[in-house]
Amino acid sequence: MRLWLLVCALLGAVCCPARAQTPAPRAGASPTASIEPAPGEELAFRHAEHLRRGINTSLWFAQAHDYPVTRLQSFTTADDLKLIAALGFDHIRLSMDAAPLLPWLALTHNDQNATTPFIAELDRVVSEALADGLAVVLDLHPEDAYKAQLLHGSTAVEQFAALWRALARHYAAPDPSRVFFEILNEPEQDDPYRWQGIESTVAGAIRAIAPRHTIVAAGARYSGLDDLLRLRPIAVPNIVYTFHDYEPFAFTHQSATWTSPEVEPERMVPYPSTPDNVGPNLEQEPDLPGKYFVEQYGLARWDAERVRRTLAFARLWSEQYGVPLYCGEFGVLREHVDPRMRAAWLRDMRTTFENDGIGWAMWDYQTNFGIVTKAGGVTTPDAGVVDALGLHLPGGKL
């Protein structure tokens, strides 16, 4: 009941006034160049200038299930951070699992300066990234079981807010223009109204501790574009709003084994798509649902114009509410894709984001969506992806 009353109270004040539409900025313009800030959002717009071109450093401090110090020090290294900066990225999205943070949270109840090996390594990485000129998005990226606790009742929500109060206090000292607090990756909340209340509560808790650090907030479910469009900005200032975009899924997730079964048998799915060029992929599907899925991808004729028109809705949302916008994830699974087509989709996405004034972070640095390959102690950037992202190899060569 306490949470429900809080949700109702917060939702009564979440709506920011609509803003007049403004022309799209020129290619390469800053993400906030032509959007009129809503009252109180000027600081968020200034800080969002540090989120123009980013990369997700995934499966490092999250999604790995186990976090021994030796792995935290070797999976992604200080040299990797320097390479990320040398490629031309301006920030990393650094995912954090909740499970290894909870023992640290318990210690802070008696000693706010308490530490654990996990938090000590996290501190080291934040310091190294900042020293390399990179901003850092601290993204709480827990396992599904943690997020499931937030579906009902108020106890888990109160504990969630307590974790963020501790994190905000711990990272209040670093430059507030370059350390961002992302409340929750892909909340998986089916009730957008409940999520709106939870996110508002946690944002308020962070803001009370760290008044100048920018918060990153997202829509419910999987933080897709449709989730963003249903979200109304919350009544807490200095927030950047984020969404993820992997559409068209038939192309970006071909051969994936962990999601929709239709994509698992797919290989060499074309982009752009037409009804004719997806013909060979129809034969890869063992059943009618899969064939229908591929056929619809072909009929949708995904190309640069389709990308542009789809993402235009994100820009319109940002203009309507006068708040900065950031795509925290987009990418293509690389194992069974034509690398030229992968680069073409990434280029279409990146140029659209930049034309629409939206900052971005590609998924990801080194795993199955990666921009680099590690083998035999050598890290090799993918020149085609680097070029598609408008970046450069160290030394200026592609």
Summary of the structure (lengths in Angstrom):
residues: 398
radius of gyration: 20.7
end to end distance: 58.9
largest distance: 65.3
contacts: 1360
relative contact order: 0.15
helix: 42%
strand: 12%
